Amino acid sequence: MEVPGSVAPAPPDPRSVSQPATLTRASAPPSAERFINALSLALIRDVGFAEVKELPGGLPPGIKRVLALEQLAVVLRNGEGLAESDLRGHLIRWADGPATTGLPKSCTRVLLLYVFEGPVPESLGHAVVRTQESYFCKGLLIPDGRASGFSLALGPNGRAASGFVDLARAHVDLGSRPPAEVAAPIADALRSWKAGESMLGTTMYHEGVSAEEKRIGDFMGRLGEVRPWATRFLIAACVGMWLLTHGLAGRGDYSLPLLRLGAKYPSLIRDGEWWRLWSGMFLHVGFYHLLFNMLALLAVGSLLEQYFGRVRYLALYGIAGLAGSLASLSWVDKLSVGASGGIFGLFGAAAWLGRRYRAEIPARARRAVAGGMLPCIGYNLVFGFLVPGINIAAHLGGLVGGFLFALVVPPRVLSEGARGLGLAARALLLVAALAPFAAEARALWRAMEVRTLVDYPQVEYRNLEHGWALRHPGFFRHSQSTNVDTFQGPGVSIEVAVFPLEPSADFERNWKQLLKPFFPLAFDRLGEFEIDEQRGRRWFVIRGYTTAKPGRIELVKLGYTRAGPLLFRVGVSTRGNEGDMLFTSVLESFRTKEH
């Protein structure tokens, strides 16, 4: 029986009956708390934030969650019922940072994020965003002269910023310069919310946080199984070799001691001294060169050793160092030393770990090993290109070598399935791990045999035009210009110049006046002449030091040819302590002959 004026109820929709638990945007208002739960879990899992569970006096009214990451704290608050006048009190509380809020002491920046379920009034949204670049100093508020919003004075206690999320309009505004760590996760969470995927209850949130904390604990426990003794041993070896180099050099130049102890030198490597490809990794030019490399090795190497284990880590360091030396060999034709090739290999491996194993490595641990690695690599490469004297080829080669190693060899800290390597692979890794130390041992053994440049294999250069010959180390580079031959080695230069003289020149009586054109500076420092009888011929020889070029020793010798007398001027310049000995060898090996 129908009642007049009434409408019969419609039959139930089968779809609504089959999905009674689903809440749609039309049937139920959005929940700020559910969005805050989803966003908090995303920040903890994907970025590495940790929840601050205890604050002095508990959480203030309206605050749903406080998260901390290194220097940044994110305060999540339900914005419903918020008035513009409330912003002042909120900002004052959080802008002072750890001093009054109980946040971790490292948190010098605070983002106060308001989450609104309903539409946000334009004036209120503007007032919230105006605090983006606000600062706090001893509670002093400085009006900015605008109709809404206010600014705070710059102070030593850090920076506070605020933003808001409008769930009704699916809109987020974090101001002009939002913290980079949270801008993308907040935008992703809002997109998920708009798609109906970010409705996370409080119970599920706590279960997710507990599972993530357990995963982090298990992972950090596996990392802690490996103590970074290999890194410390590498640092000790580099410091020991620097002390030995410093002792051999004294106050002189490092070039000759470095050459003796195994520095990378292209011509010697090509002549068969293969160990220099690795032994140069343990050598450094000066204190600051050593200091900066060792600080980088300690910071990055200690972490990577825990990830890879000692053998794989040393193999990574050795292969990266070899790649850097090979790149340097084809690019730089001079003496070079330093651990930079191996260290850049560690940089490359760390950057790859952070990208390749994002799912396997917890965000907090991933930030520690790979956070900021790409900017660090970029800065060092640009610095290497701009500053002369830096072996950028070794840096690039090591970077590529380390990246390729991490591409092929998985870190040991991951699951057992990723750790497994065959017997042949383990044997190759062991050889690569021991190769740098074997090379340095070979270099030290060689250093006992070759103490000065005179002990290196010698070759003889003959100048047929002027009739003279000179024995010198085989790795010296020879160049020639008009009447001048130059032999260049690490820290040493030998120069032979030939000048024709008048046949009537009487050197025995007027040698000072006749030689003045050839020694315009510090001429009085030259020694007295000697008469050397050889094969019935009287040779006129002068030897002495000159202050025109510190560390330079001069030899003047008069020879006779069919074309008349020739003046041979031999100069030996060295920045090390081997000048006298080297000059003696040059004096003995320099020969003139009659035509």
C-alpha positions as MATLAB code, in Angstrom:
seq = 'MEVPGSVAPAPPDPRSVSQPATLTRASAPPSAERFINALSLALIRDVGFAEVKELPGGLPPGIKRVLALEQLAVVLRNGEGLAESDLRGHLIRWADGPATTGLPKSCTRVLLLYVFEGPVPESLGHAVVRTQESYFCKGLLIPDGRASGFSLALGPNGRAASGFVDLARAHVDLGSRPPAEVAAPIADALRSWKAGESMLGTTMYHEGVSAEEKRIGDFMGRLGEVRPWATRFLIAACVGMWLLTHGLAGRGDYSLPLLRLGAKYPSLIRDGEWWRLWSGMFLHVGFYHLLFNMLALLAVGSLLEQYFGRVRYLALYGIAGLAGSLASLSWVDKLSVGASGGIFGLFGAAAWLGRRYRAEIPARARRAVAGGMLPCIGYNLVFGFLVPGINIAAHLGGLVGGFLFALVVPPRVLSEGARGLGLAARALLLVAALAPFAAEARALWRAMEVRTLVDYPQVEYRNLEHGWALRHPGFFRHSQSTNVDTFQGPGVSIEVAVFPLEPSADFERNWKQLLKPFFPLAFDRLGEFEIDEQRGRRWFVIRGYTTAKPGRIELVKLGYTRAGPLLFRVGVSTRGNEGDMLFTSVLESFRTKEH';
ca = [
       0.000    0.000    0.000;
       1.434    3.325   -1.035;
       1.249    6.410    1.119;
       0.271    9.527   -0.837;
       3.239   11.799   -1.514;
       5.886    9.176   -0.650;
       8.483    7.664   -2.983;
       9.296    3.992   -3.031;
      12.899    3.189   -2.091;
      15.154    2.233   -4.977;
      16.608   -1.300   -5.046;
      20.118   -1.587   -3.635;
      23.061   -1.229   -6.018;
      24.959   -4.539   -6.197;
      28.281   -2.711   -6.358;
      27.638   -0.935   -3.076;
      26.710   -4.214   -1.431;
      29.827   -6.026   -2.627;
      32.185   -3.292   -1.294;
      30.788   -2.174    2.045;
      34.193   -1.292    3.589;
      35.348    1.113    0.869;
      35.258    4.827    1.725;
      35.108    7.077   -1.308;
      35.875   10.811   -1.437;
      32.133   11.450   -2.027;
      30.811    9.267    0.824;
      33.276   10.271    3.588;
      35.365   13.356    4.312;
      39.120   13.033    3.937;
      41.060   12.292    7.082;
      44.139   14.430    7.813;
      45.335   11.850   10.311;
      45.310    9.064    7.710;
      47.255   11.250    5.278;
      49.755   12.145    8.011;
      50.202    8.428    8.765;
      50.895    7.630    5.105;
      53.249   10.587    4.663;
      55.137    9.783    7.878;
      55.665    6.157    6.870;
      56.887    7.248    3.419;
      59.375    9.692    4.963;
      60.651    6.976    7.307;
      60.937    4.252    4.645;
      62.068    6.198    1.595;
      64.015    9.135    3.015;
      65.327    7.882    6.346;
      63.475   10.028    8.867;
      63.051    8.744   12.421;
      60.025    9.425   14.578;
      60.615   11.590   17.664;
      58.387    9.763   20.119;
      59.145   11.685   23.277;
      59.226   15.432   23.813;
      59.258   17.333   27.129;
      55.642   17.542   28.174;
      54.482   15.376   25.274;
      53.199   16.529   21.899;
      51.424   19.909   21.899;
      47.707   19.926   21.000;
      47.091   19.380   17.300;
      50.566   17.930   16.598;
      50.207   14.448   15.136;
      53.793   13.504   14.354;
      57.369   14.822   14.736;
      60.053   13.334   12.453;
      63.798   14.056   12.427;
      66.484   13.589    9.780;
      69.996   14.857   10.505;
      69.561   18.665   10.620;
      65.883   18.789    9.612;
      62.768   18.201   11.734;
      59.279   17.910   10.201;
      56.344   18.723   12.475;
      53.011   17.418   11.095;
      49.856   19.074   12.444;
      46.160   18.845   11.726;
      45.209   22.304   10.491;
      41.431   22.154   11.019;
      40.167   25.031   13.142;
      43.482   26.911   12.831;
      43.256   30.696   12.982;
      45.742   33.150   11.553;
      46.541   34.373   15.044;
      47.641   30.828   16.029;
      50.607   30.875   13.620;
      52.614   33.226   15.820;
      52.565   30.925   18.833;
      53.295   27.795   16.771;
      56.294   29.310   15.038;
      57.756   30.737   18.226;
      57.613   27.302   19.836;
      59.359   25.403   17.024;
      61.714   28.036   15.604;
      63.992   27.923   18.647;
      64.813   24.322   17.803;
      66.354   21.964   20.368;
      66.640   24.624   23.069;
      62.946   24.606   24.031;
      61.274   21.790   22.075;
      63.447   18.816   22.984;
      64.247   18.025   19.348;
      67.579   16.295   18.604;
      70.410   18.793   18.948;
      71.420   18.318   15.313;
      68.064   19.690   14.083;
      68.774   23.286   13.090;
      65.863   23.506   10.613;
      62.189   22.883   11.257;
      59.343   22.518    8.762;
      55.914   22.998   10.329;
      53.458   21.315    7.924;
      49.710   21.899    8.375;
      47.334   19.321    6.853;
      43.796   20.606    6.211;
      40.845   18.313    5.516;
      38.624   21.043    4.138;
      39.394   23.898    1.746;
      41.967   26.345    3.099;
      40.937   30.046    3.110;
      43.187   32.085    0.839;
      44.237   34.496    3.587;
      45.162   31.629    5.927;
      47.149   29.821    3.233;
      49.010   33.032    2.436;
      49.847   33.579    6.096;
      51.171   30.010    6.436;
      53.422   30.234    3.378;
      54.745   33.669    4.391;
      56.564   31.940    7.243;
      58.612   29.893    4.738;
      61.612   32.202    5.048;
      61.048   33.197    8.658;
      63.732   33.212   11.298;
      63.656   33.357   15.048;
      66.007   35.264   17.338;
      65.507   35.506   21.115;
      61.713   35.654   20.686;
      61.875   38.944   18.755;
      59.169   39.313   16.076;
      59.661   41.840   13.290;
      56.553   42.784   11.247;
      57.147   42.688    7.502;
      54.618   45.412    6.667;
      52.213   43.086    4.836;
      48.507   42.651    5.456;
      48.901   39.046    6.564;
      51.765   36.931    7.724;
      54.924   37.971    9.539;
      58.679   37.426    9.472;
      61.116   36.573   12.218;
      64.630   37.913   12.708;
      67.682   35.903   11.601;
      69.308   34.276   14.611;
      71.790   31.628   15.700;
      69.157   29.078   16.687;
      68.294   27.998   13.181;
      65.504   28.326   10.678;
      61.787   27.589   10.854;
      59.548   27.311    7.830;
      55.925   26.332    7.346;
      53.681   25.051    4.590;
      50.300   23.413    4.163;
      48.496   20.582    2.386;
      44.917   21.134    1.224;
      43.431   17.644    0.916;
      40.057   18.909   -0.333;
      41.680   20.527   -3.374;
      44.650   18.074   -3.552;
      47.013   21.039   -3.303;
      50.327   21.534   -1.493;
      52.274   24.783   -0.946;
      55.655   24.748    0.785;
      56.731   28.255   -0.187;
      59.430   29.366   -2.582;
      62.299   27.263   -1.214;
      61.015   24.068    0.414;
      63.465   21.638    2.048;
      64.695   19.353   -0.720;
      64.454   16.251    1.469;
      60.653   16.440    1.849;
      59.291   18.303   -1.171;
      59.126   15.273   -3.475;
      57.792   12.791   -0.846;
      54.982   15.205    0.113;
      54.006   15.670   -3.531;
      54.055   11.870   -4.086;
      51.916   11.291   -0.999;
      49.381   13.857   -2.194;
      49.172   12.171   -5.618;
      48.558    8.843   -3.899;
      45.905   10.486   -1.726;
      44.172   11.889   -4.795;
      44.116    8.374   -6.269;
      42.616    7.003   -3.064;
      45.733    5.066   -2.035;
      46.988    6.974    1.025;
      44.369    6.121    3.626;
      46.543    4.512    6.264;
      45.167    3.805    9.715;
      47.154    4.404   12.873;
      47.508    0.682   13.642;
      48.895   -0.055   10.174;
      51.241    2.922   10.504;
      52.728    1.623   13.756;
      53.070   -1.859   12.276;
      54.887   -0.398    9.265;
      57.225    1.625   11.472;
      57.999   -1.430   13.612;
      58.764   -3.507   10.531;
      61.055   -0.783    9.162;
      62.868   -0.412   12.481;
      63.417   -4.171   12.604;
      64.745   -4.144    9.033;
      67.111   -1.294    9.863;
      68.278   -3.044   13.026;
      68.996   -6.293   11.182;
      70.837   -4.464    8.408;
      72.949   -2.366   10.775;
      73.738   -5.495   12.746;
      75.152   -7.148    9.615;
      77.145   -3.997    8.869;
      78.586   -4.028   12.375;
      79.964   -7.523   11.867;
      82.842   -6.039    9.837;
      85.232   -3.711   11.609;
      87.045   -1.384    9.143;
      90.552   -2.659    9.904;
      91.548   -2.760    6.233;
      90.832    0.976    5.877;
      92.914    1.727    8.940;
      95.739   -0.412    7.591;
      95.653    1.464    4.275;
      95.833    4.775    6.133;
      98.726    3.527    8.276;
     100.586    2.361    5.165;
     100.146    5.737    3.442;
     101.254    7.651    6.549;
     104.281    5.381    6.946;
     105.344    5.878    3.319;
     104.914    9.641    3.672;
     107.173    9.670    6.726;
     109.770    7.642    4.827;
     109.538    9.982    1.822;
     109.806   13.018    4.069;
     112.854   11.560    5.778;
     114.611   10.850    2.478;
     113.762   14.267    1.038;
     114.758   16.290    4.105;
     114.259   19.911    3.153;
     114.692   19.200   -0.530;
     112.303   18.272   -3.293;
     110.133   15.156   -3.066;
     110.619   14.092   -6.690;
     113.687   11.858   -6.372;
     112.596   10.084   -3.142;
     109.146    9.474   -4.644;
     110.705    8.072   -7.786;
     112.869    5.771   -5.716;
     109.938    4.528   -3.572;
     107.700    3.577   -6.493;
     105.973    6.671   -7.872;
     104.101    6.303  -11.143;
     106.376    7.341  -14.003;
     105.236    6.425  -17.538;
     108.594    5.607  -19.130;
     109.672    3.373  -16.230;
     106.312    1.564  -16.257;
     106.653    0.961  -19.970;
     110.168   -0.357  -19.353;
     108.755   -3.138  -17.175;
     108.423   -1.671  -13.667;
     104.768   -2.726  -13.482;
     104.566   -2.395   -9.715;
     104.508    1.385  -10.047;
     100.878    1.098  -11.230;
      99.946    0.309   -7.614;
     102.847    1.441   -5.445;
     102.225    5.105   -6.297;
      98.875    4.811   -4.471;
     100.716    4.737   -1.129;
     102.796    7.879   -1.822;
     101.923   11.559   -1.363;
     103.698   14.791   -2.193;
     103.154   16.778    0.994;
     101.292   16.874    4.277;
      98.048   18.408    2.996;
      97.956   16.056    0.022;
      98.173   13.178    2.508;
      95.711   14.709    4.982;
      92.843   15.330    2.568;
      93.182   11.926    0.917;
      93.258   10.114    4.244;
      90.208   11.978    5.550;
      88.275   10.971    2.427;
      89.502    7.385    2.716;
      88.489    7.209    6.372;
      85.008    8.641    5.732;
      84.020    6.641    2.644;
      86.295    3.618    2.960;
      85.156    2.678    6.447;
      81.535    2.417    5.301;
      82.264    0.569    2.074;
      84.445   -1.945    3.891;
      81.427   -2.809    6.044;
      79.264   -3.190    2.948;
      81.649   -5.287    0.843;
      83.738   -7.071    3.466;
      87.526   -6.789    3.665;
      88.534   -8.853    0.628;
      86.001   -7.330   -1.752;
      86.706   -3.863   -0.398;
      90.472   -4.182   -0.906;
      89.830   -5.641   -4.356;
      87.629   -2.619   -5.147;
      90.361   -0.257   -3.966;
      93.066   -2.088   -5.905;
      91.115   -2.341   -9.157;
      90.041    1.304   -8.978;
      93.643    2.344   -8.300;
      94.854    0.271  -11.251;
      92.213    1.836  -13.512;
      93.316    5.293  -12.379;
      96.987    4.506  -13.033;
      96.254    3.126  -16.511;
      94.226    6.222  -17.383;
      97.025    8.411  -16.066;
      99.595    6.426  -18.055;
      97.864    7.252  -21.318;
      97.207   10.910  -20.448;
      99.925   12.290  -18.136;
     103.608   11.954  -19.031;
     105.151   12.939  -15.718;
     105.726   11.781  -12.157;
     102.462   11.287  -10.245;
     101.499    9.864   -6.858;
      98.486    9.698   -4.557;
      95.602    7.519   -3.419;
      93.063    9.579   -5.381;
      92.430    6.899   -8.011;
      91.404    4.342   -5.401;
      89.410    6.917   -3.421;
      87.466    8.026   -6.498;
      86.756    4.349   -7.110;
      85.146    4.246   -3.677;
      83.091    7.312   -4.631;
      81.850    5.604   -7.786;
      80.982    2.392   -5.946;
      79.113    4.272   -3.197;
      77.052    6.233   -5.730;
      76.092    3.024   -7.543;
      75.127    1.259   -4.305;
      72.686    4.041   -3.445;
      70.978    3.739   -6.821;
      71.114    0.007   -7.556;
      70.104   -1.283   -4.125;
      67.459    1.264   -3.091;
      65.045   -1.477   -2.085;
      67.589   -3.639   -0.258;
      69.394   -0.914    1.711;
      67.287    1.000    4.267;
      66.990    4.698    3.500;
      68.818    5.757    6.654;
      71.813    3.562    5.807;
      71.636    4.483    2.118;
      71.873    8.180    2.921;
      74.948    7.516    5.020;
      76.824    5.715    2.256;
      75.551    7.518   -0.858;
      73.953   10.747    0.327;
      75.590   13.727   -1.352;
      78.000   11.481   -3.262;
      77.123   12.819   -6.717;
      77.679   16.486   -5.738;
      80.938   15.442   -4.060;
      82.120   13.691   -7.233;
      81.100   16.650   -9.387;
      82.850   19.164   -7.148;
      86.086   17.183   -7.084;
      86.099   16.679  -10.844;
      85.505   20.375  -11.544;
      88.161   21.258   -8.981;
      90.570   18.852  -10.668;
      89.994   20.385  -14.104;
      90.438   23.956  -12.863;
      93.456   23.545  -10.582;
      96.783   22.779  -12.301;
      98.910   19.931  -11.019;
      95.989   17.591  -10.218;
      95.987   14.287  -12.108;
      92.395   14.385  -13.308;
      93.000   11.300  -15.484;
      93.628    9.182  -12.380;
      90.428   10.535  -10.805;
      88.306    9.687  -13.847;
      89.900    6.274  -14.319;
      89.427    5.364  -10.667;
      85.814    6.578  -10.720;
      84.978    4.372  -13.706;
      86.886    1.409  -12.243;
      85.034    1.604   -8.929;
      81.668    1.963  -10.637;
      82.279   -1.087  -12.853;
      83.452   -3.136   -9.876;
      80.268   -2.370   -7.916;
      78.246   -3.100  -11.064;
      79.635   -6.660  -11.195;
      80.404   -7.551   -7.565;
      77.479   -7.308   -5.089;
      78.064   -6.053   -1.528;
      78.464   -8.828    1.003;
      76.103   -7.240    3.527;
      73.034   -8.078    1.459;
      71.172  -11.370    1.497;
      73.014  -14.666    1.242;
      71.866  -15.073   -2.356;
      73.670  -11.879   -3.355;
      76.800  -12.842   -1.471;
      77.449  -16.040   -3.346;
      80.473  -15.984   -5.620;
      82.200  -18.879   -7.316;
      85.634  -20.156   -6.352;
      87.305  -18.572   -9.388;
      85.692  -15.194   -8.642;
      86.813  -15.334   -5.012;
      90.354  -16.188   -6.113;
      90.433  -13.220   -8.512;
      89.160  -10.912   -5.794;
      91.875  -12.123   -3.423;
      94.570  -11.473   -6.045;
      93.194   -7.972   -6.696;
      93.072   -7.302   -2.938;
      96.716   -8.297   -2.385;
      98.165   -6.781   -5.580;
      98.715   -3.216   -4.217;
     100.575   -4.512   -1.165;
     102.702   -6.856   -3.266;
     103.530   -3.958   -5.588;
     104.560   -1.721   -2.686;
     106.731   -4.494   -1.237;
     108.416   -4.841   -4.650;
     108.940   -1.065   -4.813;
     110.571   -1.017   -1.354;
     112.845   -3.899   -2.337;
     113.805   -2.048   -5.508;
     114.463    1.119   -3.467;
     117.167   -0.742   -1.563;
     118.941   -1.520   -4.841;
     118.495    1.871   -6.503;
     119.458    4.612   -4.071;
     120.300    7.442   -6.486;
     119.747    8.286  -10.128;
     123.214    6.906  -10.861;
     121.976    3.431   -9.931;
     119.226    3.360  -12.550;
     120.013    1.748  -15.918;
     122.052    4.247  -17.926;
     122.128    5.002  -21.635;
     124.626    7.037  -23.615;
     123.690    9.917  -25.843;
     126.233   10.874  -28.541;
     126.339   14.240  -30.258;
     128.239   13.549  -33.462;
     128.131   17.136  -34.657;
     130.144   18.524  -31.758;
     131.893   15.370  -30.668;
     130.651   14.760  -27.135;
     128.748   12.035  -25.299;
     126.804   11.854  -22.038;
     125.573    8.916  -19.957;
     122.234    9.498  -18.188;
     119.294    7.479  -16.719;
     117.370    5.832  -19.510;
     114.020    7.353  -18.526;
     115.224   10.947  -18.961;
     113.521   12.794  -21.815;
     115.835   14.425  -24.346;
     115.108   17.622  -26.255;
     117.343   19.634  -28.569;
     117.557   23.200  -29.803;
     120.322   25.207  -31.464;
     123.631   24.267  -29.781;
     121.745   23.114  -26.620;
     120.727   19.607  -25.534;
     118.465   19.138  -22.488;
     117.890   15.917  -20.550;
     114.849   16.162  -18.244;
     113.995   13.804  -15.385;
     111.918   13.964  -12.190;
     113.287   16.906  -10.229;
     116.478   17.001  -12.332;
     117.573   18.725  -15.513;
     120.891   18.342  -17.362;
     121.756   20.917  -19.988;
     124.698   20.814  -22.406;
     125.437   23.930  -24.470;
     128.221   24.245  -27.043;
     129.761   27.562  -28.158;
     132.483   28.071  -30.786;
     135.445   30.219  -29.700;
     138.183   32.151  -31.395;
     141.234   29.909  -32.083;
     143.542   32.406  -30.394;
     141.649   32.396  -27.086;
     144.105   32.064  -24.221;
     142.049   30.503  -21.450;
     144.890   29.891  -19.068;
     145.536   33.620  -18.600;
     142.243   35.331  -19.404;
     139.594   32.730  -18.551;
     137.492   34.997  -16.303;
     137.146   37.726  -18.918;
     136.516   35.224  -21.710;
     133.777   33.386  -19.771;
     131.881   36.438  -18.531;
     129.451   36.427  -21.501;
     128.502   32.852  -20.612;
     127.995   33.515  -16.862;
     126.472   37.000  -16.509;
     125.158   36.202  -13.003;
     127.099   34.994   -9.971;
     130.255   34.637  -12.024;
     132.532   34.977   -8.977;
     131.079   31.795   -7.509;
     132.816   29.687  -10.136;
     135.827   27.748   -8.923;
     139.408   28.009  -10.168;
     140.349   26.276  -13.384;
     142.112   22.954  -13.734;
     144.416   21.697  -16.470;
     143.700   18.094  -17.381;
     146.229   16.223  -19.494;
     144.553   13.617  -21.711;
     146.239   11.939  -24.677;
     148.804   14.678  -24.851;
     146.141   17.347  -25.018;
     145.687   20.000  -22.354;
     141.995   20.324  -21.345;
     140.782   23.402  -19.581;
     138.138   22.540  -16.922;
     136.184   24.821  -14.541;
     133.618   23.557  -12.039;
     131.517   25.595   -9.626;
     128.138   26.646   -8.266;
     125.992   29.520   -9.412;
     123.327   31.379   -7.423;
     121.482   32.415  -10.568;
     119.457   29.185  -10.273;
     119.463   27.588   -6.810;
     120.566   23.981   -6.884;
     122.416   24.360  -10.192;
     126.009   23.229  -10.676;
     128.039   24.311  -13.699;
     130.870   22.584  -15.538;
     132.875   24.384  -18.224;
     135.213   22.406  -20.442;
     137.260   23.526  -23.443;
     137.659   21.032  -26.268;
     139.511   21.260  -29.539;
     138.252   20.152  -32.918;
     139.504   20.569  -36.411;
     137.205   23.563  -36.754;
     138.760   25.195  -33.717;
     138.126   25.292  -29.961;
     134.638   24.676  -28.551;
     133.363   25.678  -25.132;
     131.186   22.989  -23.485;
     128.972   24.316  -20.746;
     127.282   21.566  -18.710;
     124.651   22.510  -16.119;
     122.975   20.192  -13.641;
     119.885   21.532  -11.843;
     118.235   19.580   -9.050;
     115.750   20.418   -6.316;
     116.727   17.420   -4.217;
     119.738   16.370   -2.163;
     121.437   14.417   -4.944;
     122.944   17.335   -6.813;
     126.596   16.719   -5.979;
     126.423   12.989   -6.596;
     124.521   13.445   -9.823;
     126.922   16.130  -10.952;
     129.869   13.845  -10.223;
     128.300   11.156  -12.390;
     127.711   13.697  -15.172;
     131.306   14.888  -14.875;
     132.522   11.324  -15.195;
     130.157   10.402  -18.022;
     130.530   13.562  -20.086;
     133.192   12.921  -22.717;
     134.598   15.065  -25.486;
     136.689   13.617  -28.233;
     138.920   14.893  -30.986;
     137.628   14.895  -34.544;
];
